[in-house]
C-alpha cells in the first residue's frame, strides 16, 4: 500500500489568513502533551475553514511521512452525518489493514494501535459533534488531528483540543480574492463594482468565489451588472448560483437543517430583528421566551456558528449579531416557514422592548421630568434594568443609532403611538450627546406620528423638545414656529403647564438670537405660570434662564440672585444636570468685571465641570471648559485660557462643528505662544 496522501488540494487563490495560519503553526510548535495535537477550526458555512486547514496541512505535510489522511464526516449533508464506525473502516484500510473488525470499539482500538508511534496527520472535515470525532482520534503523541466544523465543538476541550474560530474576510481581502478569481484586467475596469460585490458577499470566501465564477463564466457581462443584480436582498442568493445551484444558500440550509425545532425557530426570528447587535433581553422579548431559555438558544446558535458573540454591551449585557448573509438566510427561512404575521410580531415585540428600556433609562436620567403614556401591544414588557443613571446613559449612548433606526421603522410601519413615544424616551440622549441632525429628524417624525395618533400631549411634547433641538442646531426661525404652535395648542386646550413650557422655549430661542428683553419677558411669564401651578422644577428652570439673560445683559448681581436660587431648587428636586448648569452660570457671574471674584468663579466652574462629567454630558463639559478659558483670558492668564480652549475644542469636535468653529476663533485671538530662543 502506498503511503496515503489524501489531503485536499490547497487553493491557489488564498488571501488574508496570515494571522490564522500563524496561530495554527504556533499551536503545533507549543504542543507538549503526551497525546497527539488536536486542533478544531470552526466557523460558519462558507467562511473558508476547509481551505485554511488544507493549506496549513499541505505546508507541513513533510512532517508526517507516515500519512496524511482525509475524511468528510458529512455533518451537514442531506444523507445525514457519517457514522464513526464507517469512517474508521476507511481510515484503517487506507493504512493497509486488510481485516477490519465490525464493532466500533474494536475498530477504535485497532486504529489507536495502528497509529501509535506513527507520524500521521488527519483532517476530519464537516464534523457534527465531539462524540462523532472522539473515536477517530489516533494513538501516540506524534499525530495531528485537524477538525473542521460549523459548530464550536467545545466538548473536544476535554480531549485537550486547541480551538481557532474563523471569521469572515475583511473588505480589502474580499475584493482581492474576487480580483484574483476574475482576472486583474477585467476587475480593474470597475474597482467600485468590485468593492460593492465584496461588501455584498459579507466577507464569506465561498460567496466571493461563486460571484467571481459567475463573472468569469460570462465574459460579456460587466462586473457592475453582477453588482447591480446582487443589490436587492431578495436577489442576492439568486446571484450566487453555479450551474443552477444556489451554493451559498445550500450551505446555510445544511447548517439550518441540523438545528432542533426551537433553536431553528429562534434563528428564524433573530433574522427578522431590526437591529444589528442585540442582547439577550431584547432577543427574549422579540422571541417571546424567558431570558434563561433565550440564553440557551443563543448559546446553541453560537455553537453552530450561525450567531456571533459581539462582546459585552452597555450595562454589562452580552451582545450577539448575525453576519449579513446569515441574517438574510434566516430572514428567508422566516418568511417561507412562518409568514409575514410572525415577522411583524417579532419586530413589534423587539421595538416595544427598546421603548420600555429607553423609558426606564429616561426615568433614571430625568426623574423629575413629566412622564408621558406608553402604549404596548404585548405587555408586560420586561425592560432591561439599570443599576445607576450612569449605566442608563451608557446604554443610551451605545444604542442611540439603533433607537433612531427603530423610530424610522415605526414610522414606516404606521405604528404612530410607539413612534413618538420612542422619540420622547430618547430625550436624555439628545440633551447629553447633542446629535443635532438626529434630534431634529426624530422630532419631525415623532411630531407627525403624534398628530396621526391624535395624542394632544404627545404633539405638545414633540413640539417643545423638538423646538429645543432646532434652536440648539441654530435653526432659530423654525424653533420659533414650533414653540409658537405649542403655545397656541396649549392655550386652546387650557393646559397651563404646556403653555409655560412653550413660553420657556420661545424665551430660549430669543435669548440665542440676542433679543434679551423679549427673552426676559417670556421667561418671566413662564415663571409666573409655573409658580402658580406649583411646578417647582419648571420654576427653577425659568429662574436659571432669567439669570443667564441677566448675565448676558451685564447685570451680574441680579443674575447671581436668580442663579443661586435656581441652583438650590434644582438640587432639592434632584435634577443634577440642570443644577450643574446653574452652577456654571453662577461661576461666570462671579467672574464679571463688576464683581471680580476670579478664584470663586474658577472654583464654581470646576465644580460644575465635575458634575457634568458625573452626569455624562460631553456638550456641557466642553461648554464649562470654554467658560474657564474665558475667565482665564479676562484675567490675563493666556496660557491657562489656551489650555482650556483646546480641551473644550477636543470635546466639541466630534459633536458640534459650529461650536468647534467658535473655539478655533477664540484660540486664534489669543496672543501667540512664546517660541524657543
Buried (B, 14 or more C-beta within 10 A) or exposed (E): EEEBEBBBEBBEBBBBBEEBBEBBEEBBEEBEEEBBBBBBBBBBBBBBBBBBBBBBBBEBBEEBEBBBBBBBBBBBBEEEBBBBBBBBBBBBBBBEBEEBBEEBEEBBBBBBEBBBEBBBBBBBBBBBBBEBBBBBBBBBEBBBBBBBBBBBBBBBBEBBBBBBBBBBBEBEBBBBBBBBBBEEEBBEEBEEBBBBBBBBBBBBBBBBBBBBBBBEEEEEEBBBBBBBBBEEBEEBBEBBBEEEEBBBBBBBBBBBEBBEEBBBBBBBBBBBBBBBBBBBBBBBBBBEBEEEEBBBBBBBBBBBBBBBEBEEBBBEBEBBBBBBBBBBBBBBBBBEEBEEEBBEBBBBBBBBBBBBBBBBBBBBBBEBBEEBEBBBEBEEBEBBEBEEBBBBBBBBBBBBEBBBBBBBBBBEBEBBBBBBBBBBBBBBBBBBBBBBEBBBBBBBBBBBBBBBBEBBBBBBBBBBBBBBBBBBBEBBEBBBBBBBBBBEBBEEBEBBBBBBBBBBBBBBBBBBBEBBEBBBBBBBBBBBBBBEEEBBBBBBBBBBBBBBBBBBBEBBEBBBBBBBBBBEBBBEBEBBBBBBBBBBBBBBBBBBEEBEBBEBBBEBBEBBBBBBBEBBBBBBBBBBBBBBBBBBBBBEBBEBBBBBBBBBBEBBBEBBEEBBEBBBEBBEEBEEEEEEE
